[in-house]
Amino acid sequence: MSAERPVATCVAIIMDGNARWAQERGLPVLEGHRQGAQVLKQTVKDAVSLGLAELTVYAFSTENWSRPKAEVKGLMALFAELIESETPELHEQGVRMRFIGRREEVTAELRRRMSWAEETTAGNDRMTLFVAFNYGGRAEIVDAAERYEGGGEAAFADLLYAQEMSEPDLLIRTSGEERLSNFLLWQSAYSELVFTDALWPDFRIEDLQTAVQEFASRKRRFGARD
């Protein structure tokens, strides 16, 4: 009898390639981010249709503040706009929203919108969408370490930004880059990694399905031997 193929139910995505997509078309970088936001909207729907339990996306890192001021300002405005416009639809789809990252470093208005989105969707259980915003894997570990008083790995994990988050089965990065870029360093210790050449604005359900199928073809050992 053949071994049962593993099924990815918790997926994380590094959404990379917005700027390159815009530059290739002679468009402002912010237009790439806008197109990327539309792709994220569709990808959430696709993830729900594929039966995923959790989807975690890397929206803005702690290092992204070093980008040009105009781009950062535009991203903050776009993010606030998207929370306001997309939360009602996500709520209708039964998607629960959670934001992970250092909130104290963003504006009070943006923090208000993030809290509103979380409160609005808190009772949903079809899928959880974790949005990593002003997030860094090292920052998360440092913040947890400052409050850690012992107790082992499980106790430490409870101090991370979202203690209810499952460790991703599968981590996808778009745009052809092959690195984690400070994303979910603790949680992805045993995640399967899939890299695709598609720029994020070109990412489609077929790309997601291909990654999920690639995951299913792998044999996970978690450090053990057969």
C-alpha positions, 0 to 999 in steps of 0.5 A: 500500500502506498504511503498517504501523501501529505496535505498542506493546510497551512501555507505562508507566502513571501509576496515578492516582485511587485516593484519588478513587475511595475518597472518592467511595464514602465509603471510607478512602483506603487502600481505594482503594489496595487496590482499585488493587492488585487492578487492577494485578494484573489489568492485568499479566495483561492486558498479558501476554495482549496480548503486551507486552514491558514494563510500567512502573507508577508506584507511589510517587513521591519526592514522595508522602512528603509525604502524610499519615503514616497513608497513607504508612505504610499504603502501605508495609505494603500494598506489602510485603504485595503483594510477598510475596503476588504474586511467586509468581504473577508468577513462574508467569506468566513475568513478570520484576520490576524495581524502580526508584527510590531504595531507600536511603530505604525500610526494610531489610525492604522492600529485602529483599523487593524484592531477593527478588522480583527474584532469584526472577523474574530468569530470566523472559522473557515480560514485564518489570514495572518498578515505580517505587517511591520514584521521581522522574524528576528524581531518576533524572537527578540520580543518573545525572549524579553518576556520568556521566563523558562519552560521550554519550546512550547512556553517560548512559542506561546510568547510569539505574536500569534500563539494560535498560529500553526507552523506552516506546512508549506512556504512559497516565495515568488519572483525567483528569489530563494531566501526567507528574508527574515520571515517566520524564522521560528515557525518555518523550522520544518516547513517545505519551501517552494520557490517560483519564478512568477512575480507576485502580481502574476501569481495565479491559482495554478501557481498555488496548486502547483506548489501544493502538489509539490508539497504533496510529492515530498516526504517529511521526516522532521529530522528522523530517518525512515 
